[in-house]
Amino acid sequence: MANQNNLQISGVLNKHDFIKRITQLMPVERIYISHHYNAQESQVKELTFVLPRVSKIHTAEAKLLIGMIMADYPEYSFSVFTVQEIKRALHYGSMIFYTICKEENLLYQSEGIVELLSADMTAKAVLKKAKRNFEKEWKKIIGFGEGFQFYFDQAKYDLAAFMLHQVVELSYRTVELLVIGKDKAVHSIRHHQSLMKGYLRELGVVFNEEDEAEMALLTLLDGAYRSVRYELDYEISQEQLQRLSAKADLVKNLVWRMYEQMVSDFKEEQPLDLIIAKICDLVPVVQIYKLARYAKADVRLGMFSSAEKEPVEVHYYLLVICDAPCTSEVFNVQGIIKGVTLLMHSAKDAQDALRDNQLFFHELLRKGELIYGAESVGFAIPELDDKQVLLHKTQLWYNRYNRAVALVEAAADVTEEENGIVMSSMLSQAMVQICLVYIEDNISYRPNQLSLKHLFALCRMIDPLIDEVFPTSRDEDRKLFEVLLDADRNLRYRVHACVNTTDQCMLLRRCNDWLERVRSSARLDKL
């Protein structure tokens, strides 16, 4: 039985009948539904049909056959690719196919087919490849531009025209890869301009079709490729070349602008509304509050910071209030959804926290940014006792801080333990206490998930200072951090686990550093 998601398609036929018509007509491996903006900046729904690796029908024939059915759905555009084309494009960093070929966009998938996007194909990896390959093409474009100038200065206008043709052709083919996923392997600039009309209005009207002089100029440019290579009678004037050079510069500038826009849009790969939809599919949600929006460029936007900068790679922090107790299955939702840190609490937990004078919930339920659910859920918000809050906060700070100090000192004294497992486990426990001190002190929140990874994420939400103490940008730093995360598991279950002396010393130094920073940043006098 083939797989069909719950995505809907409007029109004369229902989704089941639509897919049946298509699959009876030809073998189709997948159908994706997505959205893009056309040249008129209107949102267009698009269906992407993926043909199997072995198909008796050529892509051009498939387009004609599918086009007959799609005539019943004028509100949809469509495209057809083979699975080989998409995999090849993804290998070279296709941002457009990475965006389209996601599970949430899958309308239909034939039986026994594996996902196009492998688990290790992250947005970061795709973006890196996309940038590298764009830069390669851009160097070619710049090179042909330099060739144009070289021959123009020597008054070899036919060769200069050939170079200019290559500048424009490569610019169009590069942008086609970006916005369509596949370039058109033709040398006709007229054809490339016509192709781009439906996607980027400005690139579709570089040469005005209603202006005879401009179309004559386009014909002259198109003639340069074949005439200069195979014929001897190609002629073009200096003035005509100058006009064409201005057109080439315009195309280059538009392509570069489009590339920068796509890179900028691609970085925030998971829209917030999609994250919310996934959470609601997995747990019974009463309310969701947005706590912060964090970017890797030291940007936090939310109730705990007023920084305002353009984000780079966005990560959301959300409080999710559920209509059921928070069991391990509820907490496991965190591992399913990327790009977000979830603070999961039941409605009863939230009400109990309000009665218990927890400032975090008082502040959030009064003036937090509610992004899902009704405001009038029915929480009884009692009057906040400021003195009681400060007293409890101070007692808790000293208790946890003293525990952390004792654990770090004890870890430093474990010198007879050769494999470092006991020491790393004690440091891991110390870090839990230090993080709890820091979180309670800064946002008055008492986490109900005590994994070190989750606590580090909350500390990062408050201030990315923790990334200076425990960096993870390099492989060796990530491995060292994982030693800390796995310390308790290693102590309990992995008899042959070992932490070398260098890592032990580094962990001890970093834990002491974080302990000192938390102590020096204490703000117990503030609510």
Secondary structure, 3 states (H helix, E strand, C coil): CCECCCCCCCCCCCHHHHHHHHHHHCCCCEEEEEEEECCCCCEEEEEEEEECCCCCCCHHHHHHHHHHHHCCCCCEEEEEEEHHHHHHHHHCCCHHHHHHCCHHHEEEECCCCCCCCCCCCCHHHHHHHHHHHHHHHHHHHHHHHHHHHHHHHCCCHHHHHHHHHHHHHHHHHHHHHHHCCCCCCCCCHHHHHHHHCCCCHHHHCCCCCCCHHHHHHHHHHHHHHHHHHHCCCCCCCHHHHHHHHHHHHHHHHHHHHHHHHHHHHHHCCCCHHHHHHHHHHHCCEEEEEEEEEEECCCEEEECCEECCCCCCCEEEEEEEEECCCCCHHHHHHHHCCCCEEEEEEEHHHHHHHHHCCCHHHHHHHHHCEEEECCCCCCCCCCCCCHHHHHHHHHHHHHHHHHHHHHHHHHHHHCCCCCCCHHHHHHHHHHHHHHHHHHHHHHHCCCCCCCCHHHHHHHHHHHCCHHHHHCCCCCHHHHHHHHHHHCHHHHHHHCCCCCCCHHHHHHHHHHHHHHHHHHHHCCCCCCC
